[in-house]
Structure formats: C-alpha cells, structure tokens
Amino acid sequence: MNRSEKQMLKIALRNGVLFTLVLLVISYFKNGMIYYNWIPIWFLFFAATGALRYYYMNKKSKD
C-alpha cells in the first residue's frame, strides 16, 4: 500500500467515524433513541464519500 492509499484510508475512516457520531448525536437528541441498525450504513456512506472526495481532490491537484 503506497502513501496515497494510506492517506485515503485514514481520511475515509476519520470521515466515517466523525460524521457517524455527529449523525448519531443529532438523531438521539431528535428522537430520544439510538438506532443501532443504521450505524453501519451511515459509516459506510460517510467513509465512501470521504474517500471519493479525497480521490477527486488528489486527482484534480495532479492535473
């Protein structure tokens, strides 16, 4: 795994965890419950969008 892939993985994990926690807190204050069934879906979505954003910005800066 090269340096760029490690950086993308780190950004994807950080993005997934951070925004999942934010959404979890917002949904808890709104509904008074934590929906544990949605956590993996939220994490995968936010991790994928973070990795795609990093890939796009990295590719755009190289051009």
C-alpha positions as CSV (number, residue, x, y, z in Angstrom):
1,M,0.0,0.0,0.0
2,N,1.6,3.3,-1.0
3,R,1.4,6.6,0.8
4,S,-1.6,8.0,-1.1
5,E,-3.7,4.9,-0.4
6,K,-2.8,5.0,3.3
7,Q,-3.8,8.7,3.4
8,M,-7.1,7.9,1.6
9,L,-7.8,5.1,4.1
10,K,-7.1,7.4,7.1
11,I,-9.3,10.1,5.7
12,A,-12.1,7.7,4.9
13,L,-12.0,6.2,8.5
14,R,-11.9,9.6,10.1
15,N,-14.7,10.9,8.0
16,G,-16.8,7.8,8.6
17,V,-16.4,7.8,12.4
18,L,-16.7,11.6,12.8
19,F,-19.9,12.1,10.8
20,T,-21.5,8.9,12.0
21,L,-21.1,10.2,15.6
22,V,-22.5,13.6,14.6
23,L,-25.5,12.0,13.0
24,L,-25.9,9.6,15.9
25,V,-26.0,12.5,18.4
26,I,-28.4,14.5,16.3
27,S,-30.7,11.6,15.9
28,Y,-30.5,10.9,19.6
29,F,-31.5,14.4,20.6
30,K,-34.3,14.5,18.0
31,N,-35.8,11.1,18.7
32,G,-34.5,10.2,22.2
33,M,-33.3,6.8,20.9
34,I,-30.2,5.4,19.2
35,Y,-30.9,3.4,16.2
36,Y,-28.0,0.9,16.1
37,N,-29.2,-0.7,12.9
38,W,-28.3,2.5,10.9
39,I,-24.8,2.9,12.2
40,P,-23.0,0.6,9.7
41,I,-24.9,2.1,6.8
42,W,-24.0,5.7,7.9
43,F,-20.4,4.7,8.5
44,L,-20.1,3.1,5.0
45,F,-21.7,6.1,3.3
46,F,-19.6,8.7,5.0
47,A,-16.4,6.7,4.6
48,A,-17.1,6.2,0.9
49,T,-17.8,9.9,0.4
50,G,-14.7,10.9,2.2
51,A,-12.5,8.6,0.2
52,L,-14.2,9.8,-3.1
53,R,-13.7,13.4,-2.1
54,Y,-10.0,12.8,-1.3
55,Y,-9.5,10.8,-4.6
56,Y,-11.2,13.6,-6.6
57,M,-9.2,16.4,-5.0
58,N,-5.9,14.5,-5.3
59,K,-6.6,13.7,-8.9
60,K,-7.6,17.3,-9.6
61,S,-4.5,18.7,-8.0
62,K,-2.2,16.5,-10.1
63,D,-3.8,17.7,-13.4
